[in-house]
C-alpha cells in the first residue's frame, strides 16, 4: 500500500493507524479521506484559496470529479484516470447533505425506470347514472400525479362534464388520492421550517389540485395593506390583520422574511373558512403569491364549487376523500367521464431541475416507488404494508446495485434534497452522473440542468468564470449545506462529472465561492 501525505512521510505508528482505518468500509473513513490523498489528487490551488478566504477548513468539503471522455474512463471509480486526466477526489466517501443536488439522482433513476414519456393524469369517474341532466350520485376526481392540474385545467375538465349533459351533481365530489400509499403524506408530518405556507414546502399527493395552493394578492400604500384571493372563492373570507412596517424599514423583496407570519385558517360555525393574515408588510409593495392558505380539502371544495358554478352547474353535496382507490381492481365498477394528461416527464425535468421544483421531484420519486412496487408484484415479490416512499428507496438501491455503485452512507427521504436526513457521498453522486451520461436518455437529463451564468438557478452565478456556459450543474442550498452536481466541459472539450458539497452552519454564505472555484478550475482545463 502506497501512502502519500502532502510531501512528508508518515511515521510507522501513523501508518499502522491508517491501515486500521483502511480496513473499515469506505463510508466510515472520513478521516482517512481527509488526511491521506493519493498523489495528484489534492484539492486544486483555487479551491484551497477559496476555502481560506471563506474561513472554511478542508473537512467541510467533499469533492468527486470524474472524467467522462473515453481516454480517461479506466479506474475512475478508484480515483485514477488515464491519458493525463486524473480524477479529483477529496473526502469522496464521506456522507454529506446534498440539498437540492439530490434531484440529479432522482432525475437519473426516474428516467431509467419510467422513461421520458411517462405522464400524469386526472380523471372524472362515476358509478351513478345521469338522468335528465342530473348525476344521481357521486363524482369521483381521481389523481394520477398530474402536476399541471391548475384551475384552468380543472375548468376544462369540468367543461367536458358540462358538455356531456350534466347540469346538477346530486352527490359528493370524492377525491381519490390513492395512487400513492399513504394517500395523505402531509397528515401528521411536522413542517420542514417556519414557513409551511410557501410552495417549496408543499407535501405532494396524487391529486395536486392547483398545487394545493391559492394565489393571494397583497398591495400596500402608506395607509395600509389590502389582501384578496385570486380568484375569490365562495365560502372563503380573508381576515386581513396585516400591519405596515415603518417606511423604508423593510424592502419589498424582503416581505416574506421580515415580519410575515404564517396564515391561520379556521372553519366558522356558518361553514365559512376564515383565513387570518398576520404579521407585518412593507410600505408601497405589491405581490401575487401562491400559498397554502387552508387545509387542502377545504381548498379543493371551494375551488371545485367556484369552477362548477362559473360553468353554470349546480352541486348540492360536499367534498370528501375516498376511503380506498376507486380505480383499484377490487373496487366497484365506475365509468370514465373525462380525462386529461400532463406533459411527459422528459419535458417536466427541465422545470424540475432548472427551477429546483421540490414538489415535482417528490412526485417523481414516488412514481419510481410505484414502478418498483409494480415490478415486485409481477415477479411475486410484493411486500404488504410497504409505503410508496419505501418502495422508491428500494428502487434507488437496486439501481445502485445493478451498476456496482456502493450504497453505504446513502440516506433517501423524499428524493428532493429538502430534507434534514438525506445523505450521499460525492463519489456516489459523481458515479450516478457518469452512469446517467452513458444512458439512452442522457440528453434529457443534461438538457434539464441549469447552465452556469446563463439560466435557471445558476443564471447569476459564475457569470465571469471559465465555467460560464460550459457547466451544467444542479445547485443545492439548505441552511447548513450547499452543493453542485452535474457536468462540466473543459477548454479541451473534455467532459467531467462533478459532485461537490460543503456542509457548515454558514454554508450558503461561505461555501458557494468554493464550489464555483472548483467548477471554474475544471472548465479551464485543470491548469
C-alpha positions in Angstrom: 0.0 0.0 0.0 1.5 3.3 -1.0 0.7 6.1 1.4 1.1 9.8 0.4 0.6 12.8 2.5 1.3 16.3 1.1 5.1 16.0 1.0 6.0 14.3 4.2 6.5 10.6 5.3 4.2 9.3 7.9 5.8 7.6 10.9 5.4 3.9 11.3 2.8 4.3 14.1 0.7 6.6 11.9 0.9 4.1 9.0 -0.4 1.3 11.3 -3.3 3.6 12.4 -4.1 4.4 8.8 -4.1 0.7 7.8 -6.6 0.0 10.6 -8.9 2.8 9.3 -8.5 1.5 5.8 -9.9 -1.8 6.9 -13.2 -0.1 7.5 -15.9 0.4 4.8 -15.4 3.5 2.7 -18.3 5.4 4.2 -16.7 5.1 7.7 -13.4 6.6 6.6 -13.9 10.4 6.6 -10.6 11.0 8.5 -8.6 8.9 6.1 -10.1 10.6 3.0 -9.3 13.9 4.6 -5.7 13.2 5.7 -4.3 10.9 3.1 -5.0 11.7 -0.6 -3.3 9.8 -3.5 -0.6 11.9 -5.2 -2.1 14.1 -7.9 -5.5 14.2 -6.3 -5.1 17.0 -3.8 -7.5 20.0 -3.9 -6.6 22.5 -6.6 -5.0 25.7 -5.5 -8.0 28.0 -6.5 -10.2 25.8 -4.3 -7.8 25.9 -1.3 -7.6 29.7 -1.7 -11.4 30.0 -1.8 -11.6 27.8 1.4 -9.1 30.1 3.2 -10.9 33.2 2.1 -14.2 31.8 3.3 -12.8 30.7 6.6 -13.6 27.1 6.0 -11.5 24.0 6.5 -11.0 21.2 4.0 -13.0 19.0 6.4 -16.2 20.9 5.4 -15.8 20.0 1.7 -16.3 16.8 -0.2 -15.4 16.5 -3.9 -15.5 14.0 -6.7 -14.7 15.0 -10.3 -14.6 12.0 -12.7 -13.5 12.1 -16.3 -16.2 11.0 -18.9 -14.1 11.2 -22.1 -13.1 7.7 -23.3 -9.3 8.1 -22.8 -9.7 8.6 -19.1 -12.6 6.2 -18.1 -10.5 3.3 -16.7 -10.1 3.2 -13.0 -12.1 6.4 -12.2 -14.2 4.7 -9.6 -10.9 4.4 -7.6 -9.7 7.9 -8.4 -7.3 7.1 -11.2 -7.7 8.1 -14.8 -5.5 7.7 -17.9 -4.0 9.9 -20.5 -3.2 12.7 -18.2 -6.8 13.1 -16.9 -6.9 12.1 -13.2 -10.0 12.2 -11.1 -10.1 14.8 -8.3 -11.2 13.3 -5.0 -11.4 14.9 -1.6 -13.4 13.1 1.2 -15.2 11.3 -1.6 -16.8 8.7 0.7 -18.0 10.9 3.4 -21.8 11.1 3.6 -22.9 14.7 3.2 -26.1 16.7 3.0 -26.6 17.3 -0.8 -29.6 19.7 -0.5 -31.2 20.0 -4.0 -28.3 18.4 -5.8 -30.0 15.2 -4.8 -32.5 16.0 -7.5 -29.9 14.8 -10.0 -30.1 11.3 -8.5 -33.9 11.2 -8.6 -33.9 12.5 -12.2 -31.4 9.9 -13.4 -33.2 7.0 -11.7 -36.6 8.3 -12.8 -35.5 8.5 -16.4 -34.2 4.9 -16.3 -37.2 3.4 -14.5 -40.0 5.4 -16.1 -38.6 6.6 -19.4 -39.1 10.2 -20.6 -42.7 9.7 -21.9 -44.5 8.8 -18.7 -47.4 11.2 -18.0 -49.5 12.2 -15.1 -53.3 12.2 -15.5 -56.5 13.3 -13.9 -59.9 11.6 -14.4 -63.5 12.2 -13.6 -65.4 8.9 -12.9 -68.7 7.8 -11.5 -70.8 4.8 -10.8 -74.0 6.8 -10.8 -76.4 7.3 -13.8 -77.1 10.6 -15.4 -80.9 11.3 -15.8 -82.3 14.5 -17.2 -79.0 16.3 -16.7 -78.6 15.1 -13.1 -75.7 13.0 -12.0 -77.6 10.9 -9.4 -74.7 10.1 -7.2 -71.0 10.9 -6.5 -68.5 12.4 -8.9 -65.0 10.9 -8.4 -61.9 13.1 -9.0 -59.0 10.7 -9.5 -55.5 12.0 -9.0 -52.8 10.4 -11.2 -49.8 12.7 -10.3 -50.8 15.4 -12.7 -48.6 18.3 -11.8 -50.4 20.6 -14.3 -53.8 20.4 -12.8 -54.3 24.1 -12.2 -57.7 25.9 -12.1 -57.7 26.4 -16.0 -57.1 22.7 -16.4 -59.8 21.9 -13.9 -62.2 24.3 -15.7 -61.5 22.4 -19.0 -62.1 19.0 -17.3 -65.4 20.1 -15.7 -66.4 21.7 -19.0 -66.3 18.2 -20.6 -68.7 17.1 -17.9 -71.0 20.0 -18.6 -70.9 19.3 -22.3 -71.8 15.7 -21.7 -75.1 16.9 -20.4 -74.5 17.0 -16.6 -76.1 20.1 -15.0 -76.5 19.0 -11.4 -74.4 16.8 -9.2 -76.6 15.2 -6.6 -73.9 13.5 -4.6 -70.5 14.4 -3.3 -67.3 15.1 -5.2 -64.9 12.3 -3.9 -61.2 13.0 -4.0 -59.2 9.8 -4.8 -55.6 10.3 -3.9 -54.8 6.6 -3.5 -52.2 6.3 -6.3 -49.6 6.5 -3.6 -49.5 5.0 -0.1 -50.3 6.6 2.2 -52.7 8.8 0.3 -52.1 11.9 2.5 -48.4 12.0 3.4 -48.9 15.5 4.8 -51.0 14.4 7.7 -49.1 14.4 11.0 -45.8 15.4 9.3 -44.1 18.3 11.1 -43.3 21.3 9.0 -39.8 21.4 7.4 -39.3 25.0 8.6 -41.2 28.0 10.0 -42.7 28.8 6.5 -45.0 25.9 5.8 -47.3 28.0 3.7 -44.9 28.6 0.8 -44.8 26.4 -2.4 -41.5 24.8 -1.7 -42.9 23.2 1.4 -45.9 21.6 -0.1 -46.1 17.8 0.7 -47.5 16.4 -2.5 -50.1 13.8 -3.1 -51.5 12.2 -6.2 -54.1 14.9 -6.7 -52.2 18.2 -7.0 -55.2 20.4 -7.5 -53.8 23.8 -8.1 -50.7 22.6 -6.5 -52.6 22.6 -3.2 -52.1 26.4 -3.4 -54.1 29.5 -3.9 -53.0 33.0 -5.1 -53.0 35.8 -2.5 -52.7 39.3 -3.8 -51.1 41.8 -1.4 -50.8 45.5 -2.0 -49.9 48.3 0.3 -49.5 52.1 0.5 -48.9 54.4 3.4 -52.4 53.9 4.7 -52.5 50.1 5.0 -52.5 46.7 3.3 -55.2 45.2 1.1 -55.4 41.4 0.5 -57.6 39.5 -1.9 -57.7 35.9 -3.2 -57.3 35.4 -6.9 -59.8 34.2 -7.8 -62.1 35.0 -4.9 -63.7 31.7 -3.7 -67.2 31.1 -2.4 -67.2 30.2 1.3 -63.7 31.7 2.0 -63.2 35.0 3.7 -59.8 36.8 4.2 -59.4 38.3 7.6 -56.7 40.8 7.0 -54.8 41.8 10.1 -51.5 42.8 8.5 -49.9 46.0 9.7 -47.3 48.1 8.0 -43.6 48.3 8.6 -42.1 51.8 9.1 -41.5 53.4 5.7 -38.1 52.3 4.4 -37.5 49.8 7.2 -38.0 46.7 5.1 -37.7 46.4 1.3 -40.5 44.9 -0.8 -38.4 41.9 -1.8 -37.9 41.0 1.9 -41.6 40.9 2.7 -41.7 37.1 3.3 -38.7 37.0 5.7 -39.2 40.2 7.8 -42.3 40.3 9.9 -44.6 38.0 7.8 -46.3 35.2 9.8 -48.0 32.0 8.5 -51.7 32.5 7.9 -54.2 30.7 10.1 -57.4 29.2 8.7 -60.5 28.2 10.7 -63.9 26.9 9.7 -66.6 29.1 11.4 -70.0 27.8 12.7 -71.6 29.0 9.5 -69.3 26.9 7.4 -67.3 29.8 6.1 -63.5 29.4 6.1 -61.8 32.4 7.7 -58.1 32.9 6.6 -56.4 35.2 9.0 -53.4 37.1 7.7 -50.9 38.1 10.4 -47.7 40.0 10.8 -46.3 43.0 9.0 -45.8 44.0 5.4 -43.6 46.7 3.7 -45.0 50.0 2.6 -45.6 50.6 -1.1 -45.3 46.9 -2.0 -47.2 44.5 -4.2 -47.0 40.7 -4.5 -49.1 37.9 -6.0 -48.0 34.8 -4.1 -49.3 31.2 -4.3 -49.7 30.0 -0.7 -51.0 27.0 1.3 -53.7 29.0 3.0 -56.0 26.3 4.3 -56.4 22.5 4.7 -56.3 21.1 1.2 -59.8 19.5 1.2 -61.3 22.8 2.3 -59.5 24.5 -0.6 -60.5 21.8 -3.1 -64.1 22.2 -2.0 -64.0 26.0 -2.6 -62.2 25.7 -5.9 -64.4 23.0 -7.3 -67.6 24.9 -6.3 -66.3 28.1 -7.9 -65.4 26.3 -11.2 -68.7 24.4 -11.4 -70.8 27.5 -10.5 -68.9 29.6 -13.1 -69.8 26.9 -15.7 -73.5 27.2 -14.8 -73.7 23.9 -12.9 -75.3 23.1 -9.6 -74.0 20.9 -6.8 -75.7 20.0 -3.6 -73.1 17.8 -1.9 -69.7 18.2 -0.3 -66.1 17.3 -0.9 -64.8 14.1 0.9 -61.9 11.8 0.5 -62.2 8.3 -1.0 -61.6 5.7 1.7 -59.8 3.5 -0.9 -58.9 3.8 -4.5 -61.9 3.9 -6.8 -59.9 2.5 -9.7 -58.4 -0.5 -7.8 -59.2 -3.9 -9.2 -61.4 -4.8 -6.2 -63.3 -1.5 -6.3 -66.9 -1.2 -7.5 -67.0 -0.6 -11.3 -67.0 3.1 -12.4 -67.1 4.6 -15.8 -64.9 7.3 -17.2 -66.5 10.7 -17.9 -63.4 12.9 -18.7 -59.7 12.6 -18.6 -56.7 14.8 -19.1 -53.0 14.1 -19.4 -50.0 16.2 -18.4 -46.9 16.8 -20.4 -44.4 13.8 -20.4 -41.8 13.7 -17.7 -39.0 14.2 -20.2 -40.3 17.7 -20.6 -41.1 18.2 -16.9 -37.4 17.5 -16.0 -36.5 20.9 -17.4 -38.8 22.7 -15.0 -37.8 20.3 -12.2 -34.1 20.9 -12.3 -33.9 24.4 -13.8 -36.1 25.9 -11.1 -35.4 23.2 -8.4 -39.0 22.2 -8.0 -39.3 20.2 -4.8 -42.9 19.0 -5.4 -42.2 17.7 -8.9 -39.1 15.9 -7.6 -41.0 14.3 -4.7 -43.8 13.1 -7.1 -41.1 11.7 -9.5 -39.5 9.9 -6.5 -42.9 8.4 -5.6 -43.6 7.3 -9.2 -40.2 5.5 -9.1 -41.5 3.7 -6.0 -44.8 2.9 -7.7 -42.9 1.3 -10.6 -40.7 -0.7 -8.2 -43.8 -2.0 -6.5 -45.4 -3.0 -9.8 -42.3 -4.9 -10.8 -42.1 -6.6 -7.5 -45.8 -7.7 -7.8 -45.1 -9.0 -11.3 -42.4 -11.3 -10.0 -44.3 -12.3 -6.9 -42.2 -10.3 -4.5 -44.7 -7.8 -3.2 -44.2 -6.6 0.4 -47.6 -5.9 2.1 -47.7 -2.7 4.0 -44.7 -1.0 2.5 -45.2 2.6 1.7 -44.6 4.1 -1.7 -41.6 6.1 -0.3 -40.1 2.8 1.0 -40.5 1.3 -2.5 -38.8 4.3 -4.0 -35.8 3.9 -1.6 -35.6 0.2 -2.6 -35.7 1.1 -6.3 -32.8 3.6 -5.9 -30.7 1.0 -4.0 -31.4 -1.7 -6.6 -30.4 0.8 -9.3 -27.1 1.3 -7.4 -26.5 -2.4 -7.1 -27.2 -3.0 -10.8 -24.4 -0.6 -11.6 -22.0 -1.7 -8.9 -22.2 1.6 -7.0 -21.8 1.1 -3.3 -24.8 2.4 -1.3 -23.2 2.6 2.1 -23.9 6.0 3.6 -26.8 6.8 1.2 -29.9 8.0 3.0 -33.1 8.7 0.9 -36.0 10.6 2.3 -38.1 12.2 -0.4 -35.6 12.5 -3.3 -35.7 16.3 -3.5 -32.9 17.2 -1.0 -35.4 19.3 1.0 -34.7 17.1 4.0 -32.7 17.1 7.2 -31.8 13.4 6.8 -30.9 12.8 3.2 -27.2 12.0 2.7 -25.0 10.9 -0.2 -21.3 10.8 -0.8 -19.5 12.9 -3.5 -18.3 9.7 -5.2 -21.8 8.2 -5.3 -23.2 11.3 -6.8 -20.5 11.6 -9.4 -20.8 7.9 -10.3 -24.6 8.4 -10.7 -23.8 11.2 -13.2 -21.3 9.0 -15.0 -23.9 6.2 -15.4 -26.6 8.6 -16.5 -24.2 10.1 -19.0 -24.0 6.7 -20.7 -27.7 6.1 -20.7 -30.0 6.3 -23.7 -31.9 9.2 -22.1 -28.8 11.2 -21.2 -29.8 14.2 -23.4 -33.0 14.6 -21.4 -31.0 14.8 -18.1 -28.3 17.1 -19.4 -30.8 19.5 -21.0 -32.6 19.9 -17.7 -29.6 21.1 -15.7 -29.1 24.8 -15.1 -26.3 26.4 -17.3 -23.8 28.3 -15.3 -24.1 32.1 -15.7 -27.0 31.6 -18.3 -30.3 30.2 -16.9 -32.2 28.5 -14.2 -30.9 28.7 -10.6 -27.4 29.4 -11.9 -28.2 32.4 -14.1 -26.5 34.8 -11.7 -23.6 32.6 -10.7 -20.2 32.1 -12.4 -21.0 34.8 -14.9 -17.3 35.8 -15.2 -16.0 32.3 -14.7 -14.4 29.9 -17.2 -17.4 27.7 -16.3 -19.9 30.1 -17.8 -21.9 28.2 -20.4 -19.5 25.2 -20.1 -21.0 23.8 -16.9 -24.5 22.3 -16.5 -24.9 21.9 -12.7 -27.7 21.4 -10.3 -27.1 23.6 -7.2 -28.4 22.9 -3.8 -28.9 25.1 -0.7 -30.0 24.5 2.8 -29.1 26.5 5.9 -26.1 24.3 6.6 -25.4 22.8 3.1 -24.5 23.9 -0.4 -23.7 21.7 -3.4 -23.1 21.5 -7.1 -23.6 18.3 -9.2 -23.6 17.9 -12.9 -21.3 18.1 -16.0 -18.5 20.4 -16.9 -16.9 20.6 -20.3 -13.3 21.9 -20.1 -11.3 24.1 -22.5 -10.1 21.0 -24.3 -13.6 19.8 -25.0 -13.4 17.0 -22.4 -16.5 16.4 -20.2 -16.3 15.7 -16.5 -18.9 14.6 -13.9 -18.6 16.9 -10.9 -20.1 16.5 -7.4 -19.1 18.8 -4.6 -20.7 19.6 -1.3 -20.0 22.0 1.6 -21.6 21.2 5.0 -21.2 24.0 7.5 -23.5 26.1 9.6 -22.9 29.1 7.3 -22.6 27.1 4.1 -24.8 29.4 1.9 -22.8 32.4 2.8 -19.3 30.8 2.7 -19.5 27.7 0.6 -20.7 28.9 -2.8 -17.5 30.6 -3.8 -15.6 27.4 -3.0 -17.8 25.3 -5.3 -17.8 27.9 -8.0 -14.0 28.0 -7.9 -13.9 24.2 -8.4 -16.2 24.4 -11.4 -14.2 27.2 -12.9 -10.9 25.3 -12.4 -12.4 22.2 -14.1 -13.8 24.3 -17.0 -10.4 26.0 -17.5 -8.8 22.6 -18.2 -7.5 21.9 -14.7 -4.4 24.1 -15.1 
